[in-house]
Amino acid sequence: MQDWMIVLVIGAVVIFGASKLPQIARNMGKAQGEFKKGLKEGVVEDESAAPAAPPAAAPPAEAAPPAEAAPAAEQPKPEGDQQTS
C-alpha cells in the first residue's frame, strides 16, 4: 500500500471507529448497486420512450404571396370613432 492510503485508513478508523467501518462499507456497496440498477432502468425507459426513427421533415413549400391588404388611408373608419382635428 502507498503511504497516503495507510494514512487514510488510520484516519477513518480514528474518526468512525473500527466497529462502524464494515457497516459503512456495506451500506456504500448497497447504495452503489442501487445506483447502477437505477441507471440501467433509466436507459431502458429512454430507449422504449424514444421513437425508432424520427419522421423526416417535409421540404418547405413555396411561400404563397401574402394577401394584399388595403393601405390604412383607404380603409373606411367606423362612424363612431371619427375624431376632429
Biotite code that builds the C-alpha atoms (Angstrom):
import biotite.structure as struc

atoms = struc.array([
    struc.Atom([0.000, 0.000, 0.000], chain_id="A", res_id=1, res_name="MET", atom_name="CA", element="C"),
    struc.Atom([1.035, 3.546, -0.558], chain_id="A", res_id=2, res_name="GLN", atom_name="CA", element="C"),
    struc.Atom([1.652, 5.919, 2.316], chain_id="A", res_id=3, res_name="ASP", atom_name="CA", element="C"),
    struc.Atom([-1.420, 8.074, 1.673], chain_id="A", res_id=4, res_name="TRP", atom_name="CA", element="C"),
    struc.Atom([-3.686, 5.006, 1.753], chain_id="A", res_id=5, res_name="MET", atom_name="CA", element="C"),
    struc.Atom([-2.331, 3.968, 5.131], chain_id="A", res_id=6, res_name="ILE", atom_name="CA", element="C"),
    struc.Atom([-2.941, 7.450, 6.486], chain_id="A", res_id=7, res_name="VAL", atom_name="CA", element="C"),
    struc.Atom([-6.473, 7.404, 5.054], chain_id="A", res_id=8, res_name="LEU", atom_name="CA", element="C"),
    struc.Atom([-7.302, 4.035, 6.663], chain_id="A", res_id=9, res_name="VAL", atom_name="CA", element="C"),
    struc.Atom([-5.932, 5.122, 10.032], chain_id="A", res_id=10, res_name="ILE", atom_name="CA", element="C"),
    struc.Atom([-7.880, 8.371, 9.819], chain_id="A", res_id=11, res_name="GLY", atom_name="CA", element="C"),
    struc.Atom([-11.110, 6.510, 9.010], chain_id="A", res_id=12, res_name="ALA", atom_name="CA", element="C"),
    struc.Atom([-10.597, 4.143, 11.965], chain_id="A", res_id=13, res_name="VAL", atom_name="CA", element="C"),
    struc.Atom([-9.985, 7.076, 14.298], chain_id="A", res_id=14, res_name="VAL", atom_name="CA", element="C"),
    struc.Atom([-12.984, 9.082, 13.044], chain_id="A", res_id=15, res_name="ILE", atom_name="CA", element="C"),
    struc.Atom([-15.602, 6.321, 12.703], chain_id="A", res_id=16, res_name="PHE", atom_name="CA", element="C"),
    struc.Atom([-14.280, 3.571, 14.959], chain_id="A", res_id=17, res_name="GLY", atom_name="CA", element="C"),
    struc.Atom([-13.344, 0.040, 13.988], chain_id="A", res_id=18, res_name="ALA", atom_name="CA", element="C"),
    struc.Atom([-16.823, -1.370, 14.624], chain_id="A", res_id=19, res_name="SER", atom_name="CA", element="C"),
    struc.Atom([-18.584, 1.074, 12.271], chain_id="A", res_id=20, res_name="LYS", atom_name="CA", element="C"),
    struc.Atom([-16.299, 0.654, 9.229], chain_id="A", res_id=21, res_name="LEU", atom_name="CA", element="C"),
    struc.Atom([-17.761, -2.681, 7.998], chain_id="A", res_id=22, res_name="PRO", atom_name="CA", element="C"),
    struc.Atom([-21.291, -1.297, 8.327], chain_id="A", res_id=23, res_name="GLN", atom_name="CA", element="C"),
    struc.Atom([-20.350, 1.870, 6.395], chain_id="A", res_id=24, res_name="ILE", atom_name="CA", element="C"),
    struc.Atom([-18.662, -0.174, 3.646], chain_id="A", res_id=25, res_name="ALA", atom_name="CA", element="C"),
    struc.Atom([-21.715, -2.482, 3.383], chain_id="A", res_id=26, res_name="ARG", atom_name="CA", element="C"),
    struc.Atom([-24.082, 0.493, 3.063], chain_id="A", res_id=27, res_name="ASN", atom_name="CA", element="C"),
    struc.Atom([-21.872, 2.099, 0.426], chain_id="A", res_id=28, res_name="MET", atom_name="CA", element="C"),
    struc.Atom([-21.887, -1.149, -1.576], chain_id="A", res_id=29, res_name="GLY", atom_name="CA", element="C"),
    struc.Atom([-25.688, -1.367, -1.409], chain_id="A", res_id=30, res_name="LYS", atom_name="CA", element="C"),
    struc.Atom([-26.017, 2.258, -2.480], chain_id="A", res_id=31, res_name="ALA", atom_name="CA", element="C"),
    struc.Atom([-23.673, 1.691, -5.415], chain_id="A", res_id=32, res_name="GLN", atom_name="CA", element="C"),
    struc.Atom([-25.673, -1.360, -6.527], chain_id="A", res_id=33, res_name="GLY", atom_name="CA", element="C"),
    struc.Atom([-28.968, 0.556, -6.356], chain_id="A", res_id=34, res_name="GLU", atom_name="CA", element="C"),
    struc.Atom([-27.423, 3.433, -8.295], chain_id="A", res_id=35, res_name="PHE", atom_name="CA", element="C"),
    struc.Atom([-26.275, 1.128, -11.101], chain_id="A", res_id=36, res_name="LYS", atom_name="CA", element="C"),
    struc.Atom([-29.685, -0.574, -11.170], chain_id="A", res_id=37, res_name="LYS", atom_name="CA", element="C"),
    struc.Atom([-31.373, 2.826, -11.476], chain_id="A", res_id=38, res_name="GLY", atom_name="CA", element="C"),
    struc.Atom([-29.082, 3.807, -14.343], chain_id="A", res_id=39, res_name="LEU", atom_name="CA", element="C"),
    struc.Atom([-29.953, 0.625, -16.231], chain_id="A", res_id=40, res_name="LYS", atom_name="CA", element="C"),
    struc.Atom([-33.690, 1.195, -15.699], chain_id="A", res_id=41, res_name="GLU", atom_name="CA", element="C"),
    struc.Atom([-33.364, 4.774, -16.926], chain_id="A", res_id=42, res_name="GLY", atom_name="CA", element="C"),
    struc.Atom([-31.607, 3.661, -20.115], chain_id="A", res_id=43, res_name="VAL", atom_name="CA", element="C"),
    struc.Atom([-34.314, 1.051, -20.804], chain_id="A", res_id=44, res_name="VAL", atom_name="CA", element="C"),
    struc.Atom([-37.066, 3.660, -20.279], chain_id="A", res_id=45, res_name="GLU", atom_name="CA", element="C"),
    struc.Atom([-35.332, 6.143, -22.599], chain_id="A", res_id=46, res_name="ASP", atom_name="CA", element="C"),
    struc.Atom([-34.974, 3.559, -25.356], chain_id="A", res_id=47, res_name="GLU", atom_name="CA", element="C"),
    struc.Atom([-38.618, 2.490, -25.130], chain_id="A", res_id=48, res_name="SER", atom_name="CA", element="C"),
    struc.Atom([-39.937, 6.069, -24.995], chain_id="A", res_id=49, res_name="ALA", atom_name="CA", element="C"),
    struc.Atom([-37.873, 7.344, -27.927], chain_id="A", res_id=50, res_name="ALA", atom_name="CA", element="C"),
    struc.Atom([-39.238, 6.628, -31.401], chain_id="A", res_id=51, res_name="PRO", atom_name="CA", element="C"),
    struc.Atom([-37.163, 4.286, -33.552], chain_id="A", res_id=52, res_name="ALA", atom_name="CA", element="C"),
    struc.Atom([-36.640, 6.864, -36.299], chain_id="A", res_id=53, res_name="ALA", atom_name="CA", element="C"),
    struc.Atom([-37.773, 10.471, -36.210], chain_id="A", res_id=54, res_name="PRO", atom_name="CA", element="C"),
    struc.Atom([-40.055, 11.435, -39.080], chain_id="A", res_id=55, res_name="PRO", atom_name="CA", element="C"),
    struc.Atom([-38.289, 13.151, -41.942], chain_id="A", res_id=56, res_name="ALA", atom_name="CA", element="C"),
    struc.Atom([-39.032, 16.850, -42.241], chain_id="A", res_id=57, res_name="ALA", atom_name="CA", element="C"),
    struc.Atom([-41.163, 17.741, -45.236], chain_id="A", res_id=58, res_name="ALA", atom_name="CA", element="C"),
    struc.Atom([-39.464, 20.070, -47.726], chain_id="A", res_id=59, res_name="PRO", atom_name="CA", element="C"),
    struc.Atom([-40.753, 23.613, -47.342], chain_id="A", res_id=60, res_name="PRO", atom_name="CA", element="C"),
    struc.Atom([-43.443, 24.514, -49.828], chain_id="A", res_id=61, res_name="ALA", atom_name="CA", element="C"),
    struc.Atom([-43.068, 27.658, -51.874], chain_id="A", res_id=62, res_name="GLU", atom_name="CA", element="C"),
    struc.Atom([-44.275, 30.604, -49.884], chain_id="A", res_id=63, res_name="ALA", atom_name="CA", element="C"),
    struc.Atom([-47.601, 31.913, -51.099], chain_id="A", res_id=64, res_name="ALA", atom_name="CA", element="C"),
    struc.Atom([-47.676, 35.647, -51.708], chain_id="A", res_id=65, res_name="PRO", atom_name="CA", element="C"),
    struc.Atom([-49.230, 37.486, -48.766], chain_id="A", res_id=66, res_name="PRO", atom_name="CA", element="C"),
    struc.Atom([-52.775, 38.655, -49.162], chain_id="A", res_id=67, res_name="ALA", atom_name="CA", element="C"),
    struc.Atom([-52.727, 42.262, -50.192], chain_id="A", res_id=68, res_name="GLU", atom_name="CA", element="C"),
    struc.Atom([-54.248, 44.494, -47.591], chain_id="A", res_id=69, res_name="ALA", atom_name="CA", element="C"),
    struc.Atom([-55.582, 47.885, -48.451], chain_id="A", res_id=70, res_name="ALA", atom_name="CA", element="C"),
    struc.Atom([-53.438, 50.749, -47.117], chain_id="A", res_id=71, res_name="PRO", atom_name="CA", element="C"),
    struc.Atom([-54.656, 52.297, -43.901], chain_id="A", res_id=72, res_name="ALA", atom_name="CA", element="C"),
    struc.Atom([-55.614, 55.547, -45.651], chain_id="A", res_id=73, res_name="ALA", atom_name="CA", element="C"),
    struc.Atom([-58.041, 53.759, -47.954], chain_id="A", res_id=74, res_name="GLU", atom_name="CA", element="C"),
    struc.Atom([-59.818, 51.753, -45.243], chain_id="A", res_id=75, res_name="GLN", atom_name="CA", element="C"),
    struc.Atom([-63.065, 53.346, -44.095], chain_id="A", res_id=76, res_name="PRO", atom_name="CA", element="C"),
    struc.Atom([-63.175, 54.297, -40.436], chain_id="A", res_id=77, res_name="LYS", atom_name="CA", element="C"),
    struc.Atom([-66.145, 53.299, -38.295], chain_id="A", res_id=78, res_name="PRO", atom_name="CA", element="C"),
    struc.Atom([-68.598, 56.146, -37.808], chain_id="A", res_id=79, res_name="GLU", atom_name="CA", element="C"),
    struc.Atom([-68.360, 56.258, -34.014], chain_id="A", res_id=80, res_name="GLY", atom_name="CA", element="C"),
    struc.Atom([-64.567, 56.537, -33.919], chain_id="A", res_id=81, res_name="ASP", atom_name="CA", element="C"),
    struc.Atom([-64.158, 59.701, -36.005], chain_id="A", res_id=82, res_name="GLN", atom_name="CA", element="C"),
    struc.Atom([-62.008, 62.379, -34.433], chain_id="A", res_id=83, res_name="GLN", atom_name="CA", element="C"),
    struc.Atom([-61.976, 66.018, -35.333], chain_id="A", res_id=84, res_name="THR", atom_name="CA", element="C"),
    struc.Atom([-58.652, 67.778, -35.711], chain_id="A", res_id=85, res_name="SER", atom_name="CA", element="C"),
])
